[in-house]
Amino acid sequence: MSDSLPIPESSTENDPLAAWLNRLPGGPVVWIIVSVELFTFSLFFLGYAWSYAQEVEVFSTSQAMLHPTSGAINTAILLTGSWLIARGAHRARTNSDAVPWLIATALSGIVFTGIKISEYVDVFSHGVSLSTNQFWFFYLFLTVLHLVHVVIGVGICAVVAYGLRRPGENPPDGDTVEAAATYWHLVDLIWIMLFPLLYMSGAQ
C-alpha cells in the first residue's frame, strides 16, 4: 500500500496547487512530515546556538572529547545510503527490482547505528550524562533522537523490501519506495546539519 495519498485527478485539473502537491515524490503527506521534522530540529539547533554563545568554553572543552573522524565516516555512510535508495526509487519507477537497493540502504543504516553506539560507549565511559552540562544535553538528546529516525528508516526499508519480495493484496508501488526514499533523505539532511554543529562548531 502506498504511503502517499494522491489527490483525485478530477480535483487537480483546475487546481495548480493540488496538481503540484500530487507530483511531490512520495506524496504530500510525507512532505508534511518532513516539514514538521525539520521545523522541530531547527528549534533545537537554535537552542544549541544560543546555549553555545552563553558557554563557549564549556561547549568547546566538551566538544573536544568527540571524534570528528567517526562523525565524518557516518556522514559518508548516510550519503551512500541516500544514493542507494535513490537508485531503488528509480528502479521501482521503471518496474525493475528495487529490493537489493533497499536492503543495501538498510545495511548502511545498521552500520551507522553500530558506529554511533560505539561512540556512545566511549562518551559514557567518561562519566558523561544528559545532566553533565548543556553541550552534552544537546549532543545526547539530538543524536539519540536522530538515531531513532535512522532505526525507523532501516525498518521502513526492510518492510518495503519484504513487501516487494513477497507481495500480498496491496504490494508496495513506486510511490511507496519514493516515500521511503524521501524519509531517508530527511534523516540524511538532519545529520548533515548535526555533524558540523556538534562536532566542529568549536574547532579552532
Secondary structure in CASP SS format (residue, H / E / C, confidence):
PFRMAT SS
TARGET T0000
AUTHOR 0000-0000-0000
METHOD secondary structure of the structure
MODEL  1
M C 1.00
S C 1.00
D C 1.00
S C 1.00
L C 1.00
P C 1.00
I C 1.00
P C 1.00
E H 1.00
S H 1.00
S H 1.00
T H 1.00
E C 1.00
N C 1.00
D C 1.00
P H 1.00
L H 1.00
A H 1.00
A H 1.00
W H 1.00
L H 1.00
N H 1.00
R C 1.00
L C 1.00
P C 1.00
G C 1.00
G C 1.00
P H 1.00
V H 1.00
V H 1.00
W H 1.00
I H 1.00
I H 1.00
V H 1.00
S H 1.00
V H 1.00
E H 1.00
L H 1.00
F H 1.00
T H 1.00
F H 1.00
S H 1.00
L H 1.00
F H 1.00
F H 1.00
L H 1.00
G H 1.00
Y H 1.00
A H 1.00
W H 1.00
S H 1.00
Y H 1.00
A H 1.00
Q H 1.00
E C 1.00
V H 1.00
E H 1.00
V H 1.00
F H 1.00
S H 1.00
T H 1.00
S H 1.00
Q H 1.00
A C 1.00
M C 1.00
L C 1.00
H C 1.00
P H 1.00
T H 1.00
S H 1.00
G H 1.00
A H 1.00
I H 1.00
N H 1.00
T H 1.00
A H 1.00
I H 1.00
L H 1.00
L H 1.00
T H 1.00
G H 1.00
S H 1.00
W H 1.00
L H 1.00
I H 1.00
A H 1.00
R H 1.00
G H 1.00
A H 1.00
H H 1.00
R H 1.00
A H 1.00
R H 1.00
T C 1.00
N C 1.00
S C 1.00
D C 1.00
A C 1.00
V H 1.00
P H 1.00
W H 1.00
L H 1.00
I H 1.00
A H 1.00
T H 1.00
A H 1.00
L H 1.00
S H 1.00
G H 1.00
I H 1.00
V H 1.00
F H 1.00
T H 1.00
G H 1.00
I H 1.00
K H 1.00
I H 1.00
S H 1.00
E H 1.00
Y H 1.00
V H 1.00
D H 1.00
V H 1.00
F H 1.00
S C 1.00
H C 1.00
G C 1.00
V C 1.00
S C 1.00
L C 1.00
S C 1.00
T C 1.00
N C 1.00
Q H 1.00
F H 1.00
W H 1.00
F H 1.00
F H 1.00
Y H 1.00
L H 1.00
F H 1.00
L H 1.00
T H 1.00
V H 1.00
L H 1.00
H H 1.00
L H 1.00
V H 1.00
H H 1.00
V H 1.00
V H 1.00
I H 1.00
G H 1.00
V H 1.00
G H 1.00
I H 1.00
C H 1.00
A H 1.00
V H 1.00
V H 1.00
A H 1.00
Y H 1.00
G H 1.00
L H 1.00
R H 1.00
R C 1.00
P C 1.00
G C 1.00
E C 1.00
N C 1.00
P C 1.00
P C 1.00
D C 1.00
G H 1.00
D H 1.00
T H 1.00
V H 1.00
E H 1.00
A H 1.00
A H 1.00
A H 1.00
T H 1.00
Y H 1.00
W H 1.00
H H 1.00
L H 1.00
V H 1.00
D H 1.00
L H 1.00
I H 1.00
W H 1.00
I H 1.00
M H 1.00
L H 1.00
F H 1.00
P H 1.00
L H 1.00
L H 1.00
Y H 1.00
M H 1.00
S C 1.00
G C 1.00
A C 1.00
Q C 1.00
END
